[in-house]
Amino acid sequence: CIAQAVGLSATSSTRQSPPDHGARLGPRSKMGEHRSPCSKALCALLLLAAGACASRVEPRAELRTSPWDAAARSFDRLRARAQLSGDGGAVPRAQRCFMVNGWHWHNLLVQLHLDRLQQALESEPPPSGPAVQHAWAHLWTFSAVALEGTEGGLFFPWLAKELPPACAPAVHRLAALSAAEQVRGAALAARVKSLDRDDVPLERGKATSLARSCAELRMALTAKHAHALALAVPLVAAHLTAAEQAAFNQRVLSSLGIGAARLHLVGMHEVVEATDRARAAGSGGVRGWAFVQSLGVGPSLSSKSGGGLVGFGVDGCDQRTVFRARIPWVARSLIPRWRRLYAKRAGPLLCEC
C-alpha cells in the first residue's frame, strides 16, 4: 500500500523529468533545486518497503496456487450441493449413488499411514533409518504414487469428460491440488532417502522434523480429499449412473494390475476397519480418532429427499457394510491370505495386522 501510494505521488511529481536514473538519484533534480523533506521521507519509505519485500520469505509454489483460494473452493462445493439437492443432473434423484469408494478408501489409507508413521517417529526410541525407509517405500513410492496415477490419469480426466462443462474449472483445481501434494511428497521422499542406513534409532531432532513434515503432508492430503469429496460425490451421483461408475472402477482395477490391486485392497480393508473402530469407540482415547475427525467427511454430504437418506458410503455410515457391498465375495475371502504379503511390504511401522 505504501509503495502504491508513494508511486502515485512519485509519478505525478516526476512526470516531466527525463528517465535519467543518475539524475534522479543525485542530490539535486534537473531544475537544480534541493529535494524537499517530504520527498526525502517518501524515498525512505520506499527503501524500507523494498527491503521488507526483499527479506520476505517467498511462499512455496504449491501453497500459492489458485486451488487453495477459499472462495473458489466454497463456490465449487455450493455448486455441487445444488446439483444434489436441486433438479439438475441426468440421473433421477431416487437412483443417485456414489460407487467410486475405492478412490475414497485409497485416500484414507495414505492419510492413515502418514499418521502412523508420524506417531512412530514421535515415539521413544525413534525408529531406525532403514525402518523409516521401508515404511516410506510402501506408503509413498507404492501407495501414494499409485493414487496420484489413478487421480491424474483416470479420475480427474473422467470427471472433466463426463461432468457438465461448467464443472471444468473445479476439476482443474482438484488436479492442481493433487499435483501440489506430490511435489511436497517428493521433497519429503528425498529426505527419507538420505537417512543413515545404520540399524540404530534416529536422532531425536531428525525424527521430530520428519514427524512434523509427515503431519504437514497429511493435512495437505486431507484438505484435498475433503474438497474432492464435497465436489465429486454430489456431481458424480447426479450425472453418472451406477453402471457408468462401475465401468470406471473396472478401468482402475485394470490399470493397477492384479498384483498391486490385491495389496491396495488389503490396505483399504484395513482403513475401513480402523475407521469404523474409531468411530464406534468415540473420542475415548482410541488411536486414530483424531485422524478420523480430521477427514472432514460429515453428514453434509448427504441430503434428504422424500423422507429417505441419499447415502454415498462416505458420510459416516458403516464402512464395513459399504465394503461388503462394493467388493465381490471372492476378493474379500482372499484378504486373509493376501494380508501376509501386505504386512511384509508395509512393515511394522504402518501395518497393525
C-alpha positions in Angstrom: 0.0 0.0 0.0 2.8 2.4 0.9 4.5 1.6 -2.4 1.3 2.2 -4.4 0.6 5.5 -2.6 4.1 6.7 -2.9 4.3 5.5 -6.5 1.3 7.7 -7.4 2.9 10.7 -5.8 6.3 10.0 -7.4 4.7 9.5 -10.8 2.8 12.9 -10.7 5.9 14.8 -9.4 8.4 13.3 -11.9 6.2 13.1 -14.9 8.1 15.9 -16.6 11.6 14.6 -15.6 13.7 12.7 -18.1 14.3 9.0 -17.4 17.8 9.6 -16.2 18.4 7.4 -13.2 21.6 9.1 -12.3 19.9 12.5 -12.2 17.1 11.2 -10.1 19.4 9.6 -7.6 21.7 12.6 -7.4 21.5 15.3 -4.7 19.7 17.8 -7.0 17.0 17.4 -9.5 17.3 18.6 -13.1 15.9 22.0 -12.1 18.9 22.4 -9.7 16.6 22.5 -6.6 17.2 20.6 -3.4 14.7 17.8 -2.6 12.1 18.8 -0.1 11.9 17.0 3.3 8.6 15.3 2.2 10.4 13.8 -0.9 13.2 12.5 1.3 10.6 10.9 3.7 8.9 9.3 0.7 12.1 7.9 -0.6 12.9 6.5 2.8 9.6 4.8 3.0 10.1 3.3 -0.5 13.5 1.9 0.6 12.0 0.4 3.7 9.2 -1.2 1.7 11.7 -2.6 -0.8 13.8 -4.0 1.9 10.8 -5.7 3.5 9.8 -7.2 0.2 13.4 -8.5 -0.4 13.7 -10.1 3.0 10.2 -11.7 2.9 10.3 -15.5 2.5 8.6 -16.4 -0.7 5.8 -19.0 0.0 6.1 -22.4 -1.6 4.7 -22.8 -5.1 2.2 -25.4 -4.0 0.7 -23.0 -1.4 0.4 -20.1 -3.8 -1.6 -22.0 -6.4 -5.1 -20.8 -7.1 -6.8 -24.1 -6.0 -6.2 -23.0 -2.4 -8.4 -20.0 -2.8 -11.1 -20.3 -0.2 -13.8 -18.5 -2.2 -13.2 -20.8 -5.2 -13.5 -23.9 -3.1 -16.6 -22.7 -1.4 -18.2 -21.9 -4.7 -17.3 -25.4 -6.0 -19.0 -27.1 -3.0 -22.1 -24.9 -3.2 -22.5 -25.7 -6.9 -22.0 -29.4 -6.3 -24.5 -29.4 -3.4 -27.0 -27.5 -5.6 -26.8 -30.3 -8.1 -27.6 -32.8 -5.4 -30.5 -31.0 -3.8 -31.9 -29.5 -6.9 -33.4 -31.0 -10.1 -30.1 -30.7 -12.0 -28.5 -33.9 -13.2 -29.3 -36.6 -15.7 -29.8 -39.3 -13.0 -33.2 -39.4 -11.3 -32.9 -38.5 -7.6 -34.1 -41.9 -6.4 -31.4 -43.7 -8.3 -28.4 -41.5 -7.4 -25.4 -43.2 -5.7 -21.7 -43.0 -5.4 -19.8 -46.1 -6.2 -16.2 -44.9 -6.6 -15.4 -45.9 -3.0 -12.0 -47.4 -3.9 -10.7 -43.9 -4.7 -12.1 -42.7 -1.3 -10.6 -45.5 0.7 -7.2 -45.2 -1.0 -7.0 -41.6 0.0 -7.9 -42.5 3.6 -5.2 -45.3 3.5 -2.4 -42.9 2.6 -3.5 -40.5 5.3 -3.7 -43.2 7.9 -0.3 -44.5 7.0 1.2 -41.0 7.3 -0.5 -40.7 10.7 1.1 -44.0 11.9 4.5 -43.0 10.6 4.3 -39.7 12.4 3.4 -41.5 15.6 6.3 -43.9 15.2 8.7 -41.0 14.6 7.4 -39.3 17.8 7.8 -42.4 19.9 10.7 -43.3 22.2 13.0 -44.6 21.0 12.6 -43.3 17.4 12.7 -45.9 14.6 15.9 -46.6 12.6 16.6 -45.1 9.2 16.1 -48.4 7.4 12.7 -48.9 9.1 11.5 -45.5 8.1 12.8 -46.0 4.5 11.0 -49.4 4.3 7.7 -47.8 5.5 8.1 -44.9 3.1 8.7 -47.2 0.2 5.3 -48.7 0.7 3.5 -45.6 1.9 4.6 -43.2 -0.9 6.5 -45.0 -3.6 3.9 -47.7 -3.9 0.6 -46.5 -2.5 0.6 -42.7 -2.9 2.2 -42.7 -6.3 -0.4 -45.2 -7.5 -3.2 -43.0 -6.0 -1.8 -40.0 -7.9 -1.7 -42.1 -11.1 -5.4 -43.0 -10.6 -6.4 -39.5 -9.9 -4.3 -37.7 -12.5 -4.6 -40.3 -15.2 -8.1 -41.6 -14.7 -10.4 -40.0 -12.1 -9.9 -36.3 -12.9 -10.0 -36.8 -16.7 -13.1 -38.9 -16.3 -14.8 -36.1 -14.3 -13.7 -33.5 -16.8 -15.2 -35.5 -19.7 -18.4 -36.7 -18.1 -19.5 -33.8 -16.0 -21.0 -30.6 -17.4 -18.6 -28.1 -18.8 -19.3 -25.6 -16.0 -17.5 -28.0 -13.6 -14.2 -28.0 -15.6 -12.6 -25.2 -13.5 -13.3 -27.0 -10.3 -11.9 -30.3 -11.6 -8.8 -28.4 -12.7 -8.4 -27.1 -9.2 -8.6 -30.6 -7.8 -5.9 -31.7 -10.3 -3.7 -28.8 -9.2 -4.1 -29.8 -5.5 -3.1 -33.3 -6.3 0.0 -32.2 -8.2 0.9 -29.9 -5.3 0.8 -32.7 -2.7 3.0 -34.8 -5.0 5.6 -32.0 -5.0 5.6 -31.9 -1.2 5.8 -35.7 -1.0 8.7 -35.8 -3.4 10.6 -33.4 -1.2 10.0 -35.5 1.9 11.0 -38.6 0.0 14.4 -37.1 -0.8 14.9 -36.5 3.0 13.9 -40.1 3.8 16.2 -41.4 1.2 19.2 -39.5 2.7 18.8 -41.1 6.2 21.6 -43.2 7.6 21.3 -46.9 6.8 22.6 -47.9 10.2 20.2 -50.0 12.2 20.1 -47.6 15.1 17.4 -45.2 16.3 17.3 -41.8 14.6 18.4 -38.7 16.4 15.6 -37.1 18.2 15.8 -33.8 16.3 15.8 -35.5 12.9 12.9 -37.8 13.9 10.9 -34.8 15.2 11.5 -32.9 11.9 10.4 -35.8 9.8 7.3 -36.3 12.0 6.3 -32.6 11.5 6.7 -33.0 7.8 4.5 -36.1 7.8 1.9 -34.2 9.7 2.0 -31.3 7.2 1.8 -33.6 4.2 -1.2 -35.5 5.8 -3.0 -32.2 6.4 -2.5 -31.3 2.7 -3.8 -34.6 1.6 -6.8 -34.4 4.0 -7.7 -30.9 2.7 -7.6 -32.0 -0.9 -9.6 -35.2 -0.1 -12.3 -33.3 1.8 -12.6 -30.8 -1.0 -12.7 -33.6 -3.6 -15.4 -35.4 -1.7 -17.6 -32.3 -1.3 -17.3 -31.6 -5.0 -17.1 -35.0 -6.7 -19.6 -37.1 -4.7 -22.7 -34.9 -5.4 -21.8 -34.3 -9.0 -21.0 -37.9 -9.8 -24.2 -39.0 -8.1 -26.2 -36.5 -10.1 -24.7 -37.0 -13.5 -23.4 -40.6 -13.8 -25.4 -43.8 -13.4 -24.3 -46.7 -11.2 -23.4 -48.7 -14.4 -21.1 -45.9 -15.6 -19.4 -45.7 -12.2 -18.9 -49.5 -12.1 -17.3 -49.3 -15.5 -14.9 -46.7 -14.3 -14.0 -48.9 -11.3 -13.1 -51.7 -13.7 -10.8 -49.3 -15.6 -9.0 -48.5 -12.3 -8.5 -52.2 -11.5 -7.2 -52.9 -15.0 -4.7 -50.0 -14.7 -3.4 -51.2 -11.3 -2.9 -54.8 -12.2 -3.8 -57.9 -10.2 -0.7 -58.0 -8.1 -0.9 -54.4 -6.9 -4.7 -54.3 -6.7 -4.7 -57.1 -4.1 -2.3 -55.2 -1.9 -4.3 -52.0 -2.2 -7.5 -54.0 -1.4 -5.9 -55.3 1.9 -4.9 -51.7 2.8 -8.4 -50.4 2.0 -9.9 -53.2 4.2 -7.5 -52.1 7.0 -8.5 -48.5 6.8 -12.2 -49.4 6.7 -11.8 -51.5 9.9 -9.7 -48.8 11.6 -12.2 -46.0 10.7 -15.2 -48.0 11.9 -13.5 -49.0 15.2 -12.5 -45.4 15.9 -16.0 -44.1 15.1 -17.6 -46.7 17.3 -15.3 -46.0 20.2 -15.9 -42.3 20.1 -13.2 -40.0 21.5 -12.2 -42.3 24.3 -8.5 -42.2 23.6 -8.6 -44.7 20.7 -5.6 -44.4 18.4 -6.6 -42.8 15.1 -9.7 -41.0 16.4 -8.1 -37.6 15.7 -7.3 -38.8 12.3 -11.0 -39.8 11.7 -12.2 -36.5 12.9 -9.8 -34.6 10.6 -11.3 -36.2 7.5 -13.9 -33.6 7.1 -16.5 -36.1 5.7 -19.6 -35.4 7.8 -23.3 -35.5 7.2 -23.1 -32.5 4.9 -22.5 -34.9 2.0 -26.0 -36.4 2.3 -29.4 -35.0 1.5 -32.9 -36.0 2.5 -35.3 -36.4 -0.3 -38.8 -37.7 0.1 -38.1 -38.9 3.7 -35.2 -41.1 2.6 -31.5 -40.5 3.2 -29.4 -40.4 0.0 -26.2 -42.1 1.2 -22.9 -42.4 -0.6 -20.8 -44.6 1.7 -18.6 -41.7 2.7 -20.8 -39.7 5.2 -20.4 -41.5 8.5 -22.3 -44.7 7.7 -21.0 -48.2 8.4 -18.0 -48.6 6.1 -17.9 -52.4 6.6 -21.3 -52.6 5.0 -20.3 -50.5 2.1 -17.1 -52.5 1.7 -19.1 -55.8 1.5 -21.5 -54.3 -1.0 -18.8 -52.9 -3.3 -16.1 -55.7 -3.1 -17.0 -59.1 -4.5 -17.1 -62.0 -2.1 -14.3 -63.9 -3.8 -11.9 -61.0 -3.4 -13.0 -60.4 0.2 -12.4 -64.1 1.0 -8.8 -63.9 -0.2 -7.9 -60.9 2.0 -6.6 -63.0 4.9 -4.2 -64.8 2.6 -3.0 -61.6 0.9 -2.6 -59.9 4.3 0.7 -61.7 5.0 2.3 -60.3 1.9 0.8 -56.9 2.7 2.3 -56.9 6.2 5.7 -57.8 4.8 5.5 -55.0 2.3 4.1 -52.3 4.6 6.3 -53.2 7.6 5.6 -52.9 11.3 5.5 -49.1 11.4 2.4 -49.0 9.1 0.7 -52.3 9.5 -1.3 -53.4 12.6 -2.2 -56.7 11.1 
